[in-house]
Amino acid sequence: MDDDLLARLDRDVEVQRDGRSAVLRRAADLYLRQRQAGSISAAYRNAYADKPAPGDEFAGWEKEGVWPAE
C-alpha cells in the first residue's frame, strides 16, 4: 500500500480504536464474502439463463392434489 493510503487509513476512528490489522482483516473478509456471493449469483444466472420461465405447463393441476384429513 502506498503511504498516502496508509495515512488516510490511520486517521480513521475505527482503525485507531481497533488497529490497522483488525480493520484490514475485516475488509479482506468482507471483500472475499462479497466475491463469493457474486460468484454464486453468477453461477445461478448462468445455470438458468437458457431455461424458459415457468409458464402454463402446470395449470390445472391444482385440483389434483389431496390434502390429508386432520
C-alpha positions as semicolon CSV with decimal commas, in nm:
position;residue;x (nm);y (nm);z (nm)
1;M;0,000;0,000;0,000
2;D;0,119;0,349;-0,067
3;D;0,197;0,589;0,216
4;D;-0,098;0,818;0,141
5;L;-0,347;0,533;0,172
6;L;-0,190;0,415;0,498
7;A;-0,200;0,768;0,638
8;R;-0,568;0,804;0,546
9;L;-0,639;0,465;0,698
10;D;-0,455;0,553;1,019
11;R;-0,667;0,869;1,062
12;D;-0,986;0,664;1,068
13;V;-1,155;0,632;1,410
14;E;-1,221;0,260;1,372
15;V;-0,857;0,196;1,282
16;Q;-0,743;0,400;1,580
17;R;-0,974;0,205;1,809
18;D;-0,923;-0,150;1,675
19;G;-0,590;-0,129;1,498
20;R;-0,496;-0,134;1,131
21;S;-0,457;-0,513;1,112
22;A;-0,803;-0,580;1,257
23;V;-0,969;-0,338;1,016
24;L;-0,778;-0,478;0,719
25;R;-0,874;-0,835;0,822
26;R;-1,241;-0,736;0,832
27;A;-1,211;-0,556;0,500
28;A;-1,046;-0,858;0,337
29;D;-1,309;-1,093;0,482
30;L;-1,592;-0,871;0,358
31;Y;-1,434;-0,846;0,013
32;L;-1,395;-1,224;-0,016
33;R;-1,751;-1,292;0,105
34;Q;-1,891;-1,041;-0,146
35;R;-1,686;-1,202;-0,424
36;Q;-1,815;-1,545;-0,326
37;A;-2,176;-1,423;-0,316
38;G;-2,131;-1,262;-0,657
39;S;-1,977;-1,579;-0,790
40;I;-2,268;-1,788;-0,659
41;S;-2,520;-1,544;-0,811
42;A;-2,336;-1,558;-1,143
43;A;-2,343;-1,939;-1,133
44;Y;-2,721;-1,935;-1,080
45;R;-2,768;-1,685;-1,362
46;N;-2,556;-1,895;-1,596
47;A;-2,729;-2,218;-1,497
48;Y;-3,078;-2,084;-1,558
49;A;-3,013;-1,829;-1,833
50;D;-3,117;-2,054;-2,120
51;K;-3,413;-2,210;-1,938
52;P;-3,759;-2,082;-2,023
53;A;-3,954;-1,910;-1,750
54;P;-4,227;-2,121;-1,594
55;G;-4,543;-2,089;-1,798
56;D;-4,878;-2,258;-1,801
57;E;-4,744;-2,614;-1,820
58;F;-4,865;-2,681;-1,463
59;A;-5,202;-2,508;-1,498
60;G;-5,497;-2,724;-1,398
61;W;-5,304;-2,946;-1,159
62;E;-5,416;-2,752;-0,850
63;K;-5,724;-2,972;-0,809
64;E;-5,523;-3,294;-0,837
65;G;-5,353;-3,254;-0,501
66;V;-5,504;-3,423;-0,199
67;W;-5,460;-3,281;0,148
68;P;-5,456;-3,527;0,439
69;A;-5,750;-3,521;0,677
70;E;-5,674;-3,355;1,007
